[in-house]
Structures are given as structure tokens and as C-alpha cells.
Amino acid sequence: MDNQLHLTYFFLLLSVIATGSAGAYADPGFTKLFVFGDSYVDTGNLEKGTKPWNEPYGITYPGKPDGHFSDGRVFSEFITTMHNILCFEMHDEIAAWMGIKPPTPYRFRGCRPIEHGMNFAYGGAGVFDTSEPNMTAQIDLFKKVLKDKLYTQDDLKHSIALVATSGLPCFITSVVKQLRSNLQRIHRLGVKKILVMEIQPLGCLPRFTMPDSYEKCNHTANLAARFHNILLTAEVEELKRKNGQSAFVRLDMYDAFMFAIKKHETKTGNFRYIETMLHRYNKVCADPTSAFFWDSFHPTQAGWHAIYSILRSFTANPFQREFWGSF
């Protein structure tokens, strides 16, 4: 009897220790993502009838036009959810950083779940005045969503923001300063952890390589992109100094694009800078799953997969709280 009693107490003690340990080390991580930017991260905010809502956009996923500027998924979807996709003629699966469903586009907030956050990005948007809501207007929409109490302050504690800008290299100094103001504003609205995407190597996009028969990148455009990123680094470092070292993190999209393009060229044996898969008149010239670029500016789903894979290989997971505590 005594032995049974001692055994019972022993297992009870183990249970308490296990429960306490789980409570001490449990980390809910980031459960919501708020996205701001342009066509590189827009998942359906433009009105139906616009280009990404027409064929052949979405031909790879979901098999019909879905408001994405690609044949399938875009960057903001790769960081949230794991996908097993056909990438350059091989099936590949890679874990997502975040492990949640992609946030719902703002325009569908009334008819789709919003528990994983919201995407305010619009294709064609910029930092200043554009035909679509620019980043300032997108942050205004976010502010309205908070005012309508769709998210609580506790929600924001478990949230992270992704900010993207991928436009052409004009008025670089003014653009970067306005971008800094936008980052600061998002932070003040309650999202304390913010990822900002650097500019990709613009000179390696098909619209810049086409004049040279896709044989080489445009050096001038790449210099402009690098200059943008140097200025952005300085502004982000200043924001970190004022708001805490772990408030802002840059994503090195420039090197991720470059390494991914080089890797694709090596795999395919095609050492020309990749042509667009979407010719004029919206005719797809080849299988998008074997192509890197969809049109003159946007990667295919396979291209985004390759870019994310490279980025993930040299960047610690920013959606783990340990990452933010490592500064």
C-alpha cells in the first residue's frame, strides 16, 4: 500500500514538473501577419477585371486567376505556409517560416477568416501617389481596421509586419525617407516587430535585360537598387537605435534574387538571363513551373520558391521570438 502511495505521489510530481516546464518554455510565437506593399506581396486586393484577375494569371495555382501577379503563389505566401510544389521540373517541399495560413486580403475581410492577419498590399502601389492605394493609404486602412476593433492590443503583441517595395529606381532618397516614416508609423500603431524587404536587383529583371537579348543584367539599374538598399540600411539602423534593436529587420532580397537566378541558370544549363514566360497578348510560351520569371517584372511561383529557399538558407527565422532576442 505504501509503495502504491509513493508511486502515485511520484507520478503526480512528474506531472506537475512537466506542466510547469511546458508553461515556462511555451512560446506562442507570432500568430498574425500584416502585409503592406505592392505586387510582390499582393494576394488579391485589386478589383476583379484588372490584369491579375484574368487568364493566364493563376494558371499553376490555384488553376484560375486569383488576383496574384504570377502564375501562382507570391512571396508573402511562402513565408507563411509550407508548400509542396513543382519547382523547375522537380517536386520540392520547404518549411515555411511562420506556419500559419496566409493573411486575408483587405478587400475580402468581410467574407474570409481574419485570425491570421490581413494583407493591405496593392499591385501597382508605391511609396508616393500611385493609381492604387500607396503605402500611406494602406497604413490608413490598417488604422481603420484597428479602430473598428477587428484586432486587439493583445493580438498586436503576437503580430509581425512585412513591408515590401519593389518599384523602379526613381527619387531614391525621398522614397527611402518616406519608407522610414511608414515603418515608424506601423510601429506606433502597435506592431512592434517589422520586416522590411530590400529592393531586388532591378537590372536583372526581364524588362531591363530584354534590350541586350537577356544576355546580361543592366548595371545602372542594379547600382540604383544597391544605392536604395544602402540608404534603407542606414534608416533602419536609425529606427532600431530609437525604438529598440529588435524592432526592425531587413530581408536581403537583392542577394536572394541573385543567388536564385544563378542557381536556376546552373540547373537548366541556360546561362542567359531568364526571359519572361508571359508573352504579349497573354500567351504562355512554356511551362511556368520550369521558368523563373512570369512577366517582365514578377517571378513565377517556382521563381518565388527558389528566392524564398535561398533567403531561408542564410537568414535565421524571423518569426521565432528567439530571433528578435538575439540582437
Salt bridges, closest charged atoms under 4 A:
ASP27 OD1 - ARG321 NE 3.49
GLU47 OE1 - ARG107 NH2 3.30
ASP66 OD2 - HIS68 ND1 3.92
GLU77 OE2 - HIS68 NE2 3.01
ASP92 OD2 - HIS305 NE2 2.89
GLU115 OE2 - HIS116 NE2 3.97
ASP140 OD1 - ARG185 NH2 2.36
ASP148 OD2 - LYS144 NZ 3.02
ASP155 OD1 - LYS32 NZ 3.61
GLU198 OE2 - ARG250 NH1 2.60
GLU215 OE2 - ARG272 NE 3.27
GLU235 OE2 - LYS177 NZ 3.46
GLU235 OE1 - ARG180 NH1 2.81
GLU237 OE2 - LYS240 NZ 3.33
GLU238 OE2 - ARG241 NH2 2.63
GLU238 OE2 - LYS242 NZ 3.87
GLU275 OE2 - ARG272 NH1 2.71
ASP295 OD1 - HIS298 ND1 2.93
